[in-house]
Amino acid sequence: MRGVCRDMASVMIPLIALLLLIPPVPSDPTQSCPLSCLCYDSSNLVECRGQDLIGVPHRLPHSTWMLDLRQNNLSRLDSGSFQALWSLRILLLSDNRIETISPRSFRSLGFLERLDLSDNLLALLPLDFSSGLGSLRELRVPSNRLTSLSYESLRQLESLEKLDLSRNFLGYVEQGAFRGLSRLRHLHLQSNLLDGVRGGYFFMLQNLELLDLSDNNVSGIEVESFTSLHSLRLLVLSGNQLSHLKFKTFLNLQTPSTHIQVSGNPWVCDCDLQRVFGKITSVRHLHIADYANLTCAGPPQLAGAALASVDNQLCVAETATVLVITITVLVTVIAAIVMAERNRKKGQEKNWNETDGPFETQEK
C-alpha cells in the first residue's frame, strides 16, 4: 500500500508543479461591467442611469437583457453603439439630449422588444430607423421635436403593438405612414400640430384599439379616415378645432364597440350638429363618451352653453322658421289664387257686358 502511495505522489507532485507554471487564463473582457454602471448577473440588467455619460459605454456584457441609460447626456447614437448586444430586449434612453441617430444604429438588436426615446431632442427619425427592429413591440418617442413622419422610418416595425409620438411638433404625416404596422394596437398622437385627418393616415391598421388625436389643431376629418379601423375601441378627438362633423365619417367605423371623446372643441351648435350627434347615438356600436361635457362656441347667443341643454331646441327653432316660411309662402300662394280668381270673374263680367251690347241695340 505504501508503495502505491509513493507512486501516486511521484506522479502528482510534478503535475501540480507544471500547473503552477502555467499562467491563468484571463476572463473575457467583453463580459466585464463598465465602471459607470451596475450589472446584475441574476437578471442580466445593466443600469447606467444618471451618470452624466456622453456616450454609450463600451464592452457591455453580451448577455445584457435590459440596458438602462436614462438621465444622461447622450447627444447621438452611432452605428456601433449597441454592437453585439444580441440578447437585448429592453433599451431605455429617455431623458438624454439625443439629437441624431446614425444609420443602422439598431441593426444588431434583432430581439429588442421595447425602446424608449422619450424626452430627447430628436427632430426626425432617419429613413432606416426601423432597420433591425423587426421584433420591437413598443416604441416611445414622446416629448421630442419631431415635425414630420414618413413611411420609410417605420416600415420594418412589423411586430410593433404600441407607438407613442405624443407631445411633439408633428404637422405632417405621410399618407400611409403606418401601413406597415399591421399589429399596432395603441397609437398616441396627442399634443402635436396636426390640422386635419386624411383618408390614408390609418390605412391597414385593422388591429388598432386606441387612437389618441387629442390636443392637436384638427379642424376637418375626411370621410374615409377611419374606414380600416375594424378593432377600434377608443377614439379621442378632444381639444381640437372641430366645429362640425359628418355622420358618415363615424358610420364607416365598422367595429363591435367604439367610444368617442370630442369635448373641448369649438362646436357651432345648430340643427345639423344636433342631427349628427343624434344619429351617432342611435348607432348601437358608437358611443359619445363625453357628450355631457360638450359646450357651444357659436352662434353668439349660445356661446358657453352646454350642447346637451339646448340640443332639443336647435331643430325646433329651425322647424319653426321653416314653418313660418312655409305658412308665408302658402298665404302668398292662396292670396295669388284668390286675386287670380277675382280677376277671372271680372274678366268674365266684362266679356258678358261687351257681348250683350249689340243685341240691345238691335232690339231698339
C-alpha positions in Angstrom: 0.0 0.0 0.0 2.8 2.4 0.9 4.4 1.6 -2.5 1.2 2.6 -4.3 1.0 5.9 -2.4 4.7 6.7 -3.2 4.0 6.0 -6.9 1.0 8.4 -6.9 2.9 11.1 -5.1 5.7 10.8 -7.6 3.2 11.4 -10.4 1.1 14.2 -8.8 3.9 16.4 -7.5 5.4 17.1 -10.9 1.9 17.7 -12.4 1.0 20.2 -9.7 4.3 22.0 -10.3 3.6 22.1 -14.0 0.1 23.6 -13.4 1.6 26.3 -11.2 4.0 27.3 -14.0 1.1 27.8 -16.5 -0.3 31.5 -16.3 -4.0 31.8 -15.5 -6.4 32.4 -18.5 -7.9 35.9 -18.3 -11.7 36.3 -18.2 -13.5 37.6 -21.3 -13.1 41.4 -21.2 -16.3 41.8 -23.1 -18.2 40.4 -20.1 -16.9 42.9 -17.6 -19.1 45.7 -16.3 -18.3 49.3 -17.2 -17.2 51.4 -14.2 -20.1 53.8 -14.5 -22.7 51.1 -14.5 -24.1 48.5 -12.2 -24.5 44.9 -13.5 -26.9 42.4 -12.0 -25.9 38.9 -13.1 -29.1 37.3 -11.9 -31.3 39.4 -14.1 -28.8 40.4 -16.9 -29.7 44.1 -16.1 -27.1 46.8 -16.7 -28.0 50.1 -15.1 -26.1 53.2 -16.1 -28.7 55.8 -15.1 -27.8 59.3 -14.1 -24.1 59.1 -14.7 -23.6 62.1 -17.0 -22.5 59.8 -19.8 -21.9 61.4 -23.1 -21.6 58.1 -25.0 -22.8 54.5 -24.7 -20.3 52.6 -22.5 -18.1 50.1 -24.3 -17.7 46.4 -23.5 -21.2 45.8 -22.2 -21.8 42.2 -21.3 -23.1 40.3 -24.3 -25.8 38.7 -22.1 -27.4 42.0 -21.3 -31.1 41.7 -21.4 -32.0 45.2 -20.2 -29.9 48.4 -20.6 -30.9 51.5 -18.6 -29.2 54.7 -19.9 -31.8 57.2 -18.7 -30.9 60.6 -17.4 -27.5 61.0 -19.0 -26.1 63.5 -21.6 -26.1 61.3 -24.7 -26.4 63.5 -27.8 -26.1 60.9 -30.6 -26.3 57.2 -31.3 -23.7 55.8 -33.6 -23.9 52.6 -35.7 -21.7 50.8 -33.3 -23.3 51.9 -30.1 -25.1 48.7 -29.4 -22.9 46.3 -31.3 -23.0 42.6 -30.3 -25.8 43.1 -27.7 -27.8 40.3 -29.4 -29.7 39.4 -26.2 -31.0 42.9 -25.5 -34.8 43.1 -25.0 -35.3 46.5 -23.3 -33.4 49.7 -24.1 -34.1 52.8 -22.0 -32.7 56.1 -23.4 -35.2 58.7 -22.1 -34.2 62.0 -20.5 -31.0 62.5 -22.6 -30.1 65.0 -25.2 -30.1 62.8 -28.3 -30.4 64.8 -31.5 -29.0 62.4 -34.0 -29.4 58.7 -34.7 -26.9 57.4 -37.2 -27.9 55.0 -40.0 -28.4 51.4 -38.7 -27.8 52.3 -35.1 -30.1 49.4 -34.0 -29.1 46.9 -36.7 -27.8 44.3 -34.2 -30.8 44.5 -31.9 -32.9 41.8 -33.6 -34.6 40.7 -30.4 -35.3 44.2 -28.9 -38.9 44.4 -27.7 -39.1 47.8 -26.1 -37.3 51.1 -27.0 -37.8 54.3 -25.0 -36.5 57.6 -26.6 -38.8 59.9 -24.7 -37.7 63.4 -23.6 -34.9 63.9 -26.1 -34.2 66.4 -28.9 -34.9 64.3 -32.0 -36.2 66.4 -34.9 -36.7 63.4 -37.2 -36.5 59.7 -37.3 -34.0 58.6 -40.0 -35.3 56.7 -43.0 -33.6 53.5 -41.9 -34.6 54.0 -38.2 -36.5 50.6 -38.1 -33.7 48.6 -39.7 -33.0 45.6 -37.4 -36.0 46.3 -35.2 -38.3 43.6 -36.5 -39.1 42.3 -33.0 -39.9 45.6 -31.5 -43.3 45.7 -29.7 -43.2 49.1 -28.0 -41.7 52.3 -29.3 -41.9 55.5 -27.2 -40.7 58.9 -28.7 -42.9 61.4 -26.8 -41.6 64.9 -25.9 -39.1 65.3 -28.7 -39.0 67.8 -31.6 -40.4 65.7 -34.4 -42.1 67.7 -37.2 -42.8 65.1 -39.8 -43.2 61.3 -40.1 -42.5 59.1 -43.1 -43.4 55.5 -44.0 -39.7 54.6 -44.6 -38.9 55.3 -40.9 -41.4 52.8 -39.6 -41.8 50.2 -42.4 -39.8 47.4 -40.8 -41.6 47.5 -37.4 -44.0 44.7 -38.3 -44.2 43.5 -34.7 -45.0 46.9 -33.2 -48.0 47.0 -30.9 -47.7 50.4 -29.1 -46.4 53.6 -30.7 -46.2 56.8 -28.7 -45.4 60.0 -30.7 -47.2 62.4 -28.3 -46.0 65.9 -27.3 -44.0 66.6 -30.5 -44.4 69.1 -33.3 -45.8 66.8 -35.9 -47.6 68.8 -38.6 -47.1 66.4 -41.5 -47.7 62.7 -41.6 -47.1 60.9 -44.9 -50.1 59.2 -46.3 -49.9 55.5 -45.3 -47.0 56.2 -42.8 -48.4 53.5 -40.5 -49.4 51.0 -43.2 -46.6 48.5 -42.3 -47.7 48.3 -38.7 -50.3 45.6 -39.1 -50.1 44.5 -35.4 -50.4 48.0 -33.9 -52.9 48.3 -31.1 -52.2 51.7 -29.5 -51.3 54.9 -31.4 -50.7 58.1 -29.4 -50.5 61.3 -31.5 -51.9 63.7 -28.9 -50.4 67.2 -28.3 -49.0 67.7 -31.8 -49.7 70.2 -34.6 -51.9 68.1 -36.9 -54.5 70.3 -38.6 -56.6 67.5 -40.3 -57.1 63.8 -40.6 -56.5 62.5 -44.1 -58.1 59.4 -45.6 -54.8 57.5 -45.9 -53.4 58.1 -42.4 -54.6 54.9 -40.8 -54.8 52.6 -43.7 -54.3 48.8 -42.9 -54.5 49.3 -39.1 -57.1 46.5 -38.6 -55.9 45.7 -35.1 -55.8 49.3 -33.7 -57.7 49.6 -30.5 -56.7 53.1 -29.2 -56.2 56.2 -31.4 -55.5 59.4 -29.4 -55.6 62.6 -31.5 -56.4 65.0 -28.7 -54.9 68.4 -28.3 -54.0 69.0 -32.0 -55.3 71.6 -34.4 -57.6 69.2 -36.3 -60.4 71.2 -37.9 -61.5 68.6 -40.5 -61.7 64.9 -40.9 -62.0 63.2 -44.3 -65.0 60.8 -44.5 -62.8 57.7 -45.2 -60.3 58.4 -42.4 -61.4 55.6 -40.1 -62.7 53.0 -42.5 -59.9 50.5 -41.9 -60.1 50.6 -38.1 -62.2 47.5 -37.5 -61.0 46.9 -33.9 -61.1 50.5 -32.6 -62.4 50.8 -29.1 -61.4 54.3 -28.1 -61.1 57.4 -30.4 -60.0 60.6 -28.7 -60.6 63.8 -30.6 -61.0 66.2 -27.7 -59.1 69.5 -27.6 -59.0 70.2 -31.3 -60.7 72.8 -33.6 -63.7 70.8 -34.8 -66.9 72.9 -35.2 -68.9 70.4 -37.3 -68.9 66.7 -38.0 -70.1 64.4 -40.8 -72.2 61.5 -39.7 -70.8 59.2 -42.5 -67.2 59.7 -41.0 -68.3 57.7 -38.0 -70.7 55.4 -39.7 -67.7 54.0 -41.6 -66.4 52.7 -38.2 -67.5 49.1 -38.5 -66.4 47.9 -35.0 -68.0 45.9 -32.3 -68.0 48.9 -29.9 -66.2 52.3 -30.1 -66.2 55.1 -27.5 -65.6 58.6 -28.9 -64.4 61.6 -27.0 -65.0 65.0 -28.6 -65.1 67.6 -25.8 -63.0 70.8 -25.8 -63.8 71.6 -29.5 -65.4 74.9 -30.7 -68.7 73.4 -31.7 -71.2 75.6 -33.7 -74.5 74.4 -32.1 -77.1 74.2 -34.9 -79.6 71.8 -36.1 -77.1 70.0 -38.3 -74.8 69.3 -35.4 -77.7 68.1 -33.3 -78.8 65.7 -36.0 -75.2 64.3 -36.4 -74.9 63.5 -32.7 -78.4 62.2 -32.7 -77.6 59.8 -35.5 -74.3 58.7 -33.9 -76.0 57.9 -30.6 -78.7 55.9 -32.5 -76.0 53.5 -33.8 -75.6 50.7 -31.4 -71.8 50.3 -31.5 -71.0 54.1 -31.3 -70.9 55.9 -28.0 -70.1 59.6 -27.4 -68.5 59.2 -24.1 -68.3 62.9 -23.1 -71.5 64.3 -24.7 -72.5 65.9 -21.4 -69.3 68.0 -21.5 -69.7 69.5 -24.9 -70.1 73.3 -25.0 -71.1 75.7 -27.8 -68.7 78.2 -29.2 -71.3 79.6 -31.6 -73.7 81.1 -32.5 -73.0 84.0 -30.2 -76.3 83.7 -28.3 -75.4 80.1 -27.3 -71.7 80.6 -26.6 -70.7 78.7 -23.4 -74.0 76.8 -23.2 -73.9 73.0 -22.8 -74.9 71.3 -26.0 -77.0 68.8 -24.1 -79.1 71.6 -22.6 -80.0 73.2 -25.9 -79.9 70.3 -28.4 -83.7 69.8 -28.3 -84.2 73.4 -29.1 -81.9 73.6 -32.1 -84.0 71.9 -34.6 -87.3 73.2 -33.0 -86.1 76.7 -33.9 -85.2 75.6 -37.3 -88.6 73.9 -37.7 -90.4 77.0 -36.5 -88.5 79.1 -39.1 -89.3 76.6 -41.8 -93.0 76.6 -40.7 -93.2 80.4 -40.8 -91.6 80.4 -44.2 -94.0 77.7 -45.4 -97.0 79.5 -44.0 -95.9 82.8 -45.6 -95.5 81.1 -48.9 -98.8 79.3 -48.6 -100.6 82.6 -47.7 -98.9 84.2 -50.6 -100.0 81.4 -53.0 -103.6 81.5 -51.7 -103.7 85.2 -52.0 -102.4 85.0 -55.5 -105.1 82.3 -56.3 -107.8 84.5 -54.8 -106.7 87.5 -56.8 -106.5 85.5 -59.9 -110.0 84.2 -59.4 -111.3 87.7 -58.8 -109.6 88.9 -61.9 -111.0 86.0 -63.8 -114.5 86.8 -62.7 -114.1 90.5 -63.5 -112.9 89.5 -66.9 -115.9 87.3 -67.5 -118.3 90.0 -66.4 -116.6 92.4 -68.8 -116.9 90.0 -71.6 -120.6 89.4 -71.0 -121.2 93.1 -71.0 -119.4 93.6 -74.2 -121.3 90.6 -75.8 -124.8 91.9 -74.6 -124.3 95.4 -76.1 -125.2 94.8 -79.9 -128.3 92.7 -79.0 -129.7 95.6 -77.0 -129.1 97.9 -80.0 -130.8 95.7 -82.4 -133.9 95.4 -80.2 -134.3 99.1 -80.1 
